[in-house]
Amino acid sequence: MSAQSLVSTRTLIVIPCLNEAEHLEGLVEALRPAAAKLNGAIVIVDGGSTDGTREIAARLTATGPAVLSLDNPKRIQSAAINLAVAVFGAGYDYMIRIDAHGTYPEDYCETLVEEALRTSADSVVVAMQTVGFTPFQKATAYAQNSKLGNGGAKHRLGATSHWADHGHHALIRISAFQAIGGYDEIFSHNEDAEFDYRFHQSGFRIWMTDRTSMVYYPRDRVGPLFRQYFAYGRGRARNVLKHRAWPSLRQLLPLAVAPVAIGALLAVINWLAVVPVALWAAACIGYGIWMALGQRNPYGPLAAFSAMIMHFAWSAGFWRELLTSRSRKVAP
């Protein structure tokens, strides 16, 4: 790939953020060389931060035209990306989506554009590696990087480059993004999977590259982790309701967790009601013990606990959205 191929394109780098004062400035400074090399700009889209993020964004914007900023009154990431493309997308070939709470290789953006040019893909997605620092965060990271926590999703485990139906969003051709109307803003979570469904149905192609990846930092407490996965479950249910696109087998199994956990309450009538939830718990704990012994991972048992939180929250969020949506439809 020649340097001329890169500079002949224009790339918009979009950072949706909310209360990311700790990370934003370092991230923007790290992205400046890529923006210059790709004849592009960095757009910070803030969802109403109260921790100083807005002031940092204003200061960075004042340094020159390479950094731009927008207010996102709708707060959610799907709306942030849509707004950035609507306001600044004209004249740009590609949009690269950057998570403020993540870390990226120095050549991340350049590699994405190179892959798009080499394959003529309309979207380039990447694998996401999860890394933690506190004991609970490390355990959650191990769970999310394992089949226990991710069900074997290729964008979690990493895979050789291939054409895909879905992956962690990185680069999208702006004309293709606009052709399907961007992200659906009723999705606060799972907007990427819903987008990819429409993207694929419209005939656009998604390339998962193994040439680069990003590092994500998971929630470091039980409450935020539960709320995150509860929202993911709701988003997946909305995708089902909108497209009748039912989850894959790897997602169907966790769907049973909330019903069997609630069903265990019937053990006061018949002790057999507790068997399904006991088997699920035993499988998770057994996997955690295997991680501790087989992989010599001291966080294995705690990773099993994190996985159980994720399973239950995702399942509960899915069924809550599905059942409340149906009740709204039948209400007079």
Stockholm file with secondary structure:
# STOCKHOLM 1.0

chainA/1-332         MSAQSLVSTRTLIVIPCLNEAEHLEGLVEALRPAAAKLNGAIVIVDGGSTDGTREIAARLTATGPAVLSLDNPKRIQSAAINLAVAVFGAGYDYMIRIDAHGTYPEDYCETLVEEALRTSADSVVVAMQTVGFTPFQKATAYAQNSKLGNGGAKHRLGATSHWADHGHHALIRISAFQAIGGYDEIFSHNEDAEFDYRFHQSGFRIWMTDRTSMVYYPRDRVGPLFRQYFAYGRGRARNVLKHRAWPSLRQLLPLAVAPVAIGALLAVINWLAVVPVALWAAACIGYGIWMALGQRNPYGPLAAFSAMIMHFAWSAGFWRELLTSRSRKVAP
#=GR chainA/1-332 SS CCHHHHHTSCEEEEEEESSCTTTHHHHHHHHHHHHHHTTCEEEEEESCCSSSHHHHHHHHHTTCTTEEEEECTTCSHHHHHHHHHHHHCTTCSEEEECCTTEECCTTHHHHHHHHHHHHTCSEEEEEEEECCSSHHHHHHHHHHTSHHHHTTCHHHHCCSSEEESCCEEEEEEHHHHHHTTSCCTTCSSSHHHHHHHHHHHTTCCEEEEEEEEEEECCCSSHHHHHHHHHHHHHHHHHHHHHHCCCCCHHHHHHHTHHHHHHHGGGGGTCGGGGHHHHHHHHHHHHHHHHHHHHSCCTTHHHHHHHHHHHHHHHHHHHHHHHHHHHHHHHCC
#=GC SS_cons         CCHHHHHTSCEEEEEEESSCTTTHHHHHHHHHHHHHHTTCEEEEEESCCSSSHHHHHHHHHTTCTTEEEEECTTCSHHHHHHHHHHHHCTTCSEEEECCTTEECCTTHHHHHHHHHHHHTCSEEEEEEEECCSSHHHHHHHHHHTSHHHHTTCHHHHCCSSEEESCCEEEEEEHHHHHHTTSCCTTCSSSHHHHHHHHHHHTTCCEEEEEEEEEEECCCSSHHHHHHHHHHHHHHHHHHHHHHCCCCCHHHHHHHTHHHHHHHGGGGGTCGGGGHHHHHHHHHHHHHHHHHHHHSCCTTHHHHHHHHHHHHHHHHHHHHHHHHHHHHHHHCC
//
